[in-house]
């Protein structure tokens, strides 16, 4: 019940007025399975005014999240453009530790709100292959909110930086080895990133290049000897 009460505090004005909220998760994974991440929840100026008018601080129910953070998590008040809110951050030395940290957040009635946009997020490693996948939750009532209205109420973003070479999704350009997924909040959405740290493709290219050069010179020599 407390979880839904805090959810109401954070999103009430978003659902019934012109307020807007933004959720951002930035996840970076290293080749040795260590990594770091941050999660931000930001409210626009209308939401900040709403929070103050209802007897809270300008970050409203987000304050209870910071106060409930377990040991080992860092936090800060965070501002992006005209939006204001919180950012929490942590690092991990293994995939198992990452999963344990998320379980800890989910076990708290207040801290679980940090992961509310996520139905699931998993990291898997198979030899030199990494995979990050999961699903976004449906936060808004799609029957009463149009996609255009939802875009003005809420925006979500998951940024995944994977080690090695990204093999999925296949994009023409990938900036800083980071894939960005957007979450509209109306429907459950899946996401997936795959990458490889294998150098086998480079080795094959070198071998084929050497063979091609050798064949060229052998063929040229054979012609000259005729």
Protein Blocks (a to p, Z undefined) as FASTA:
>chain_A
ZZmmmmmmmmmmmmmmcbdcdddddddddfkopacddddddddfklmmmmmmnopafklm
mlmmmmmpcehiacddddehjbccdddddddfbfklmmmmmmmmmmpmklmmmmmmpmbd
cdddehjaccdddddddfbdfklpcfklmmmmpccddddddehjafbdcdfbdghhiacd
ddehlaccdddddddfbfklmmmmmmmmmmmmmmmmmmmmmmmmZZ
